[in-house]
């Protein structure tokens, strides 16, 4: 019983160390990874390299694939891009096996594990810019302390237990299939193929399982790791479910051919790996096996990305249900996305750009009706249709604000770094400004509807005076929409300030124009509607400037 608790505790420390290290690396390098993903192109080679690089950095293929499913759901990646990233992620996860093999069993772990814990703790305890790096170092030390304890605990297993496992290790094809099944189940339980592979390497190093069975367990881990992507796709759009299915099929098909060609693959590994697969050398052979399997799998499938995408689209059809009008929903699955808190902000930013698109479309409709209303044969029907359309969009924008705010607050509960916390605060401000802009667009349409009902349609000199003003506001809206998601350069910030000054100056002139018309005996109600309309557009300009100021403060 004591041995069982020792192994369980060692495994717990190992898994906890891996999580702390992964979270620390993500928080330290999160923004760089976001930029890499933001510049993702349709080039399949680049997609594979991106998946490899991100996974090698954050030490979790599950986190990468869950992130990919989430980004596909948000429209940040296409299905074809996602396939390339997933292939690269499978290769990137082999880095963990090499780290464990080359460091964990070849060096005296205690010589650097405890110092790493000490240095990492000091770095993480101090409130400075390298705090996240300290967490990564701390996790690195804890990971190898857990591995050291796990290595020392396994020889304490009883002779009967070793005999039982050894018996199953020498059953030929059955032991290979049983090893694959065991590897899959263990990975499903701990939700990390990297951690599961490290455990299998330790078991092989201690002689608990043979070379063939350990290799089969590594294959099984490649199937078990698909669980997180499948969980992340629950309730998502069809294209996100297609991305999750890509991950599952890619790994399952890869396992099928690897099991069929199991012994030839092992012989190839033995040829390219120095030494023999026994004793200390077995871990290097298993790490090479893990790498070669995933690399060959990626190379074989890479030329058939288009065909692979077509197959999953046939299995999971896009019915277009997600494009139908309805209520807005943005779910944050904290359990499935727990490993990618920094990267989830990208998903929110994409939704915010969509929200800006709604504002832009609403304003275009208002300005379009304003220009043609005087000559429109059915003015009342036109403004009623406009108001009805904008009321639906404004209600949708209200739902977007509520869901996005909740989503970003969920992000802040996942231990974001300081820069990302400030970024979330700016995004919350931008969301509020955008929602206010939809209110102003709806209010402007209601003013136009009232002007038609009371036969006070803007025309003549009033329209001539309004035209440049509405154009200024429209230009500012386009400017803001084009710069969302990026930091304003100094010259762009000066341009935003100039547009704000132009709108404010024009608004003052138009208000004076309206008051002079009232003093000259023009219809008071009509001029008040005119002034109210100007005020609503001026508020749109104020919100545009507020967003520009937030973008100028971005990192």
FENKATA-V812818 format. One record per residue. RES is the residue in three letters. PSI is psi in whole degrees, -180 to 180 (none if undefined). D_FIRST is the distance of its C-alpha to the first C-alpha in Angstrom with 1 decimal. Layout:
res	psi	d_first
RES	PSI	D_FIRST
RES	PSI	D_FIRST
//
This chain:
res	psi	d_first
UNK	-39	0.0
UNK	-38	3.8
UNK	-40	5.4
UNK	-47	5.1
UNK	-33	6.5
UNK	-44	8.7
UNK	-42	10.0
UNK	-43	10.6
UNK	-41	12.3
UNK	-43	14.3
UNK	-41	15.4
UNK	-43	16.5
UNK	-39	18.4
UNK	-49	20.0
UNK	-40	21.1
UNK	-42	22.4
UNK	-41	24.3
UNK	-40	25.8
UNK	-47	27.0
UNK	-44	28.5
UNK	-46	30.2
UNK	-45	31.6
UNK	-42	32.9
UNK	-43	34.4
UNK	-42	36.2
UNK	-43	37.4
UNK	-34	38.8
UNK	-36	40.4
UNK	11	41.9
UNK	-46	42.1
UNK	-36	45.9
UNK	-42	46.5
UNK	-35	44.4
UNK	-41	46.3
UNK	-40	49.6
UNK	-45	48.4
UNK	-32	47.6
UNK	-33	50.9
UNK	14	52.9
UNK	135	51.3
UNK	-179	54.0
UNK	-2	54.4
UNK	118	54.1
UNK	-33	51.2
UNK	-45	50.6
UNK	-38	50.4
UNK	-43	48.0
UNK	-45	45.6
UNK	-36	45.9
UNK	-47	45.2
UNK	-41	42.0
UNK	-49	40.9
UNK	-47	41.8
UNK	-44	40.2
UNK	-40	36.9
UNK	-33	36.8
UNK	-50	37.4
UNK	-4	35.0
UNK	40	32.3
UNK	107	31.8
UNK	-30	33.7
UNK	-44	32.4
UNK	-41	34.1
UNK	-46	37.2
UNK	-36	37.6
UNK	-41	37.0
UNK	-43	39.6
UNK	-46	41.9
UNK	-43	41.6
UNK	-41	42.4
UNK	-36	45.4
UNK	-42	46.7
UNK	-35	46.6
UNK	-6	48.5
UNK	11	51.0
UNK	-26	50.1
UNK	147	49.4
UNK	168	51.0
UNK	-42	49.1
UNK	-40	50.3
UNK	-41	49.2
UNK	-39	45.8
UNK	-45	45.4
UNK	-43	46.1
UNK	-42	43.7
UNK	-42	40.9
UNK	-45	41.7
UNK	-35	41.6
UNK	-38	38.3
UNK	-36	36.6
UNK	-39	38.0
UNK	-30	37.1
UNK	-15	33.4
UNK	-14	33.3
UNK	-38	34.0
UNK	-43	30.3
UNK	-39	29.3
UNK	-38	32.0
UNK	-47	30.9
UNK	-42	27.3
UNK	-45	28.6
UNK	-26	31.4
UNK	-47	29.8
UNK	-31	26.1
UNK	-6	26.1
UNK	-21	29.5
UNK	164	29.5
UNK	105	27.5
UNK	-41	25.9
UNK	-21	25.5
UNK	-27	29.3
UNK	-16	30.1
UNK	-51	27.0
UNK	-45	27.2
UNK	-37	31.0
UNK	-40	30.9
UNK	-44	28.8
UNK	-49	31.2
UNK	-43	34.3
UNK	-40	33.1
UNK	-43	32.3
UNK	-44	35.8
UNK	-42	37.5
UNK	-24	35.8
UNK	-25	36.5
UNK	133	40.2
UNK	86	42.4
UNK	-179	44.2
UNK	-18	44.7
UNK	21	41.9
UNK	-40	39.2
UNK	-37	37.8
UNK	-36	37.7
UNK	-41	35.6
UNK	-38	33.0
UNK	-43	33.0
UNK	-41	32.6
UNK	-46	29.8
UNK	-38	27.9
UNK	-46	28.6
UNK	-44	27.0
UNK	-39	23.9
UNK	-48	23.6
UNK	-24	23.7
UNK	-43	21.5
UNK	-39	18.8
UNK	-39	19.8
UNK	-46	19.7
UNK	-37	16.2
UNK	-41	15.2
UNK	-39	17.2
UNK	-25	15.7
UNK	-34	12.0
UNK	-37	12.8
UNK	-16	14.1
UNK	-5	10.8
UNK	146	9.9
UNK	158	10.5
UNK	-37	14.2
UNK	-41	14.0
UNK	-45	12.6
UNK	-40	15.3
UNK	-39	17.8
UNK	-49	17.2
UNK	-41	17.7
UNK	-36	20.6
UNK	-40	22.2
UNK	-20	22.6
UNK	-16	23.7
UNK	36	26.7
UNK	22	28.3
UNK	-130	31.1
UNK	-37	32.3
UNK	-39	29.5
UNK	-34	26.8
UNK	-47	28.8
UNK	-40	29.1
UNK	-37	25.5
UNK	-43	24.6
UNK	-42	27.1
UNK	-43	25.7
UNK	-42	22.1
UNK	-39	23.6
UNK	-47	25.6
UNK	-45	22.8
UNK	-42	20.5
UNK	-38	23.6
UNK	-37	24.6
UNK	-42	21.4
UNK	-5	21.5
UNK	38	25.4
UNK	111	25.9
UNK	-31	26.9
UNK	-47	27.1
UNK	-41	23.5
UNK	-42	22.5
UNK	-40	24.7
UNK	-38	23.3
UNK	-42	19.8
UNK	-37	21.4
UNK	-41	23.3
UNK	-43	20.2
UNK	-41	18.7
UNK	-40	22.1
UNK	-37	22.5
UNK	-1	19.4
UNK	13	20.7
UNK	-35	18.0
UNK	155	20.9
UNK	173	24.6
UNK	-49	27.5
UNK	-45	28.8
UNK	-38	25.7
UNK	-41	24.8
UNK	-40	28.5
UNK	-37	28.3
UNK	-36	25.2
UNK	-40	27.4
UNK	-44	30.2
UNK	-35	28.0
UNK	-30	27.1
UNK	-24	30.9
UNK	-42	31.1
UNK	-31	28.1
UNK	-13	29.7
UNK	-9	32.7
UNK	-39	31.0
UNK	-41	32.0
UNK	-39	35.6
UNK	-41	35.7
UNK	-40	34.5
UNK	-25	37.0
UNK	-9	39.8
UNK	124	39.3
UNK	2	42.5
UNK	177	44.1
UNK	159	47.4
UNK	-39	48.0
UNK	-32	48.3
UNK	-38	44.8
UNK	-33	43.3
UNK	-41	45.2
UNK	-41	43.5
UNK	-40	40.1
UNK	-35	41.1
UNK	-47	42.3
UNK	-45	38.9
UNK	-50	37.3
UNK	-42	40.1
UNK	-45	40.2
UNK	-39	36.5
UNK	-47	36.5
UNK	-40	39.8
UNK	-41	38.6
UNK	-37	35.5
UNK	-51	37.8
UNK	-33	40.1
UNK	-36	37.3
UNK	-36	35.6
UNK	-40	39.1
UNK	34	39.8
UNK	-53	36.3
UNK	-40	37.3
UNK	-37	40.5
UNK	-41	38.7
UNK	-40	36.2
UNK	-39	39.2
UNK	-43	40.9
UNK	-44	37.9
UNK	-31	37.9
UNK	-43	41.6
UNK	-10	41.5
UNK	125	38.4
UNK	151	38.9
UNK	-174	36.8
UNK	152	34.7
UNK	60	31.6
UNK	154	29.3
UNK	-132	27.2
UNK	-26	28.1
UNK	-15	30.8
UNK	-32	28.7
UNK	-38	27.9
UNK	-39	31.7
UNK	-41	32.4
UNK	-39	30.0
UNK	-41	31.4
UNK	-38	34.8
UNK	-46	33.9
UNK	-44	32.8
UNK	-48	36.0
UNK	-41	38.4
UNK	-51	37.1
UNK	-35	37.7
UNK	-46	40.9
UNK	-42	42.4
UNK	-44	41.5
UNK	-43	43.2
UNK	-40	46.3
UNK	-42	46.7
UNK	-23	46.6
UNK	-42	48.5
UNK	-12	52.0
UNK	31	51.3
UNK	-45	50.4
UNK	-43	53.4
UNK	-39	52.7
UNK	-43	49.0
UNK	-40	50.1
UNK	-38	52.6
UNK	-48	50.0
UNK	-29	47.7
UNK	-31	50.7
UNK	-37	51.7
UNK	-47	48.3
UNK	102	48.1
UNK	141	51.6
UNK	105	52.8
UNK	-8	54.7
UNK	9	56.0
UNK	-30	54.5
UNK	-18	53.2
UNK	-8	56.8
UNK	147	58.2
UNK	147	59.3
UNK	-158	56.9
UNK	145	54.5
UNK	138	52.7
UNK	129	48.9
UNK	102	46.6
UNK	141	43.0
UNK	106	40.3
UNK	93	36.9
UNK	-30	34.7
UNK	-41	31.5
UNK	-32	33.0
UNK	20	35.0
UNK	-23	32.6
UNK	-3	32.8
UNK	52	36.6
UNK	-40	38.0
UNK	-42	40.8
UNK	-19	42.0
UNK	-22	42.3
UNK	-32	45.4
UNK	-40	47.2
UNK	-43	46.9
UNK	-40	48.4
UNK	-37	51.2
UNK	-42	52.2
UNK	-35	52.4
UNK	-38	54.5
UNK	-37	56.9
UNK	-39	57.2
UNK	-40	58.0
UNK	-35	60.7
UNK	-36	62.1
UNK	-44	62.5
UNK	-46	64.5
UNK	-42	66.6
UNK	-37	67.4
UNK	-44	68.3
UNK	-37	70.7
UNK	-39	72.3
UNK	-41	73.1
UNK	-50	74.6
UNK	-34	76.7
UNK	-45	77.7
UNK	-40	79.0
UNK	-41	80.7
UNK	-31	82.8
UNK	-3	83.9
UNK	-40	84.2
UNK	-40	87.9
UNK	-1	88.9
UNK	131	86.3
UNK	-29	88.2
UNK	76	85.5
UNK	-44	84.4
UNK	-45	82.8
UNK	-39	80.7
UNK	-46	79.6
UNK	-32	78.4
UNK	-41	76.8
UNK	-42	74.9
UNK	-48	73.8
UNK	-42	72.6
UNK	-43	70.7
UNK	-45	69.0
UNK	-30	68.2
UNK	-39	66.9
UNK	-43	64.3
UNK	-36	63.3
UNK	-38	63.1
UNK	-38	60.8
UNK	-41	58.6
UNK	-36	58.6
UNK	-43	57.6
UNK	-38	54.5
UNK	-44	53.8
UNK	-44	53.9
UNK	-47	51.5
UNK	-43	49.0
UNK	-39	49.3
UNK	-45	49.0
UNK	-41	45.8
UNK	-45	44.4
UNK	-34	45.2
UNK	-37	43.7
UNK	-39	40.5
UNK	-42	40.8
UNK	-20	41.1
UNK	3	37.8
UNK	32	36.0
UNK	58	36.5
UNK	157	39.7
UNK	174	41.3
UNK	-44	44.5
UNK	-41	46.9
UNK	-34	45.4
UNK	-43	45.5
UNK	-37	49.1
UNK	-42	49.6
UNK	-41	48.2
UNK	-42	50.5
UNK	-41	53.5
UNK	-39	52.5
UNK	-40	52.3
UNK	-42	55.9
UNK	-41	57.1
UNK	-44	55.8
UNK	-42	57.7
UNK	-43	60.8
UNK	-41	60.7
UNK	-38	60.3
UNK	-34	63.2
UNK	-36	65.3
UNK	-35	64.8
UNK	-43	66.1
UNK	-38	69.1
UNK	-44	69.8
UNK	-43	69.7
UNK	-38	72.0
UNK	-39	74.4
UNK	-36	74.6
UNK	-35	75.3
UNK	-42	78.1
UNK	-39	79.6
UNK	-42	79.4
UNK	-39	81.2
UNK	-35	83.9
UNK	-45	84.6
UNK	-35	84.7
UNK	10	87.2
UNK	47	89.1
UNK	43	88.2
UNK	136	86.9
UNK	133	86.8
UNK	176	89.6
UNK	-129	92.3
UNK	-31	91.9
UNK	-44	88.7
UNK	-36	87.0
UNK	-38	88.5
UNK	-33	87.1
UNK	-33	83.6
UNK	-52	83.2
UNK	-32	82.4
UNK	-48	80.1
UNK	-34	78.0
UNK	-40	77.9
UNK	-46	76.5
UNK	-42	73.7
UNK	-41	72.9
UNK	-39	72.7
UNK	-38	70.4
UNK	-44	68.0
UNK	-42	68.0
UNK	-47	67.4
UNK	-45	64.3
UNK	-38	62.9
UNK	-23	63.3
UNK	0	61.5
UNK	138	58.5
UNK	0	55.3
UNK	162	56.9
UNK	136	58.2
UNK	129	61.9
UNK	159	63.8
UNK	-42	66.4
UNK	-34	69.3
UNK	-39	67.6
UNK	-40	67.0
UNK	-37	70.7
UNK	-41	71.6
UNK	-42	69.5
UNK	-39	71.3
UNK	-41	74.7
UNK	-39	74.0
UNK	-44	73.0
UNK	-40	76.2
UNK	-42	78.2
UNK	-42	76.8
UNK	-44	77.4
UNK	-44	80.9
UNK	-38	81.7
UNK	-42	80.4
UNK	-41	82.6
UNK	-41	85.6
UNK	-36	85.0
UNK	-42	84.6
UNK	-38	87.9
UNK	-44	89.4
UNK	-42	88.3
UNK	-38	89.7
UNK	-38	93.0
UNK	-37	93.3
UNK	-44	92.8
UNK	-27	95.5
UNK	1	97.7
UNK	10	97.6
UNK	166	95.1
UNK	122	93.0
UNK	-45	90.6
UNK	-40	87.9
UNK	-42	87.8
UNK	-33	87.6
UNK	-38	84.8
UNK	-40	82.8
UNK	-46	83.6
UNK	-38	82.3
UNK	-39	79.2
UNK	-42	78.5
UNK	-43	78.9
UNK	-40	76.5
UNK	-41	73.7
UNK	-35	74.1
UNK	-35	74.1
UNK	-35	70.8
UNK	-43	69.5
UNK	-39	70.6
UNK	-43	69.0
UNK	-36	65.6
UNK	-42	66.1
UNK	-35	66.7
UNK	-42	63.7
UNK	-41	61.5
UNK	-41	63.3
UNK	-39	62.6
UNK	-40	58.9
UNK	-32	58.9
UNK	-26	60.8
UNK	-4	58.1
UNK	155	55.4
UNK	none	53.5
//
